[in-house]
Amino acid sequence: QNSEEVIRAAIRILDPVTPVPPEVLAAVVKEAFGMTATVAKDEDALAEAALEARRAAGSTKGSPRLLLTEVARAAEERDAAQLVGLVTASQAEAGESYWLIRLLQGRSGVARDTLHSAIARALISVQ
């Protein structure tokens, strides 16, 4: 894939204009794993439920790996089928399922100022 496209996708995922609504993500987790995930005040609950469901569902060997460009596109389009496919293909290892939901929620854990500083440093280093 084109490097610029991947970098733009990473920025869109780390600093989304509009996160995927919690109700949509709960429905996606339910469809992906057949379990009911509730939308709670604790925003981590949905991400944790997705990770536990991924672990319970077993191996995803043979599933294509997640690509930043696909995650960014599905998040922006709010395409339920694409989101279900991504969540289903996510891995339990390294908490990928957990972090995927967190990113879709717009909760990367990276402060906006930190992201902007990193982009600025990258642009300066290219000169």
FENMOCOR-V17997 format. One record per backbone hydrogen bond with DSSP energy under -1.0 kcal/mol. NH is the residue of the N-H (numbers start at 1). CO is the residue of the C=O. E is the energy in kcal/mol with one decimal. If there is no record, write none. Layout:
# FENMOCOR-V17997
nh = <NH/NH>
co = <CO/CO>
e = <E/E>
This chain:
# FENMOCOR-V17997
nh = <6/7/8/9/10/11/12/13/14/15/20/25/26/27/28/29/30/31/32/33/34/43/45/48/49/50/51/52/53/54/55/56/57/63/71/72/73/74/75/76/77/78/79/83/84/85/86/87/88/89/90/95/96/97/99/100/101/102/103/104/105/106/107/115/116/117/118/119/120/121/122/123/124/125>
co = <2/3/4/5/6/7/8/9/10/11/104/21/22/23/24/25/26/27/28/29/30/41/42/44/45/46/47/48/49/50/51/52/53/60/67/68/69/70/71/72/73/74/74/79/80/81/82/83/84/85/86/92/93/91/95/96/97/98/99/100/101/103/102/111/112/113/114/115/116/117/118/119/120/121>
e = <-2.0/-2.5/-2.6/-2.1/-2.4/-2.2/-2.4/-2.1/-2.6/-2.2/-2.8/-2.1/-2.5/-1.9/-2.2/-2.6/-2.2/-2.4/-2.8/-2.4/-2.3/-1.1/-1.7/-3.0/-2.4/-2.2/-2.0/-2.5/-2.4/-2.3/-2.4/-2.4/-2.1/-2.6/-2.3/-2.8/-2.1/-2.6/-2.4/-2.3/-2.5/-1.4/-1.0/-2.7/-2.8/-2.2/-2.3/-2.7/-2.8/-1.9/-1.0/-2.1/-1.5/-1.6/-2.8/-2.4/-1.9/-2.3/-2.6/-2.4/-1.9/-1.3/-3.1/-2.3/-2.6/-2.4/-2.4/-2.2/-2.5/-2.6/-2.2/-2.5/-2.3/-2.3>
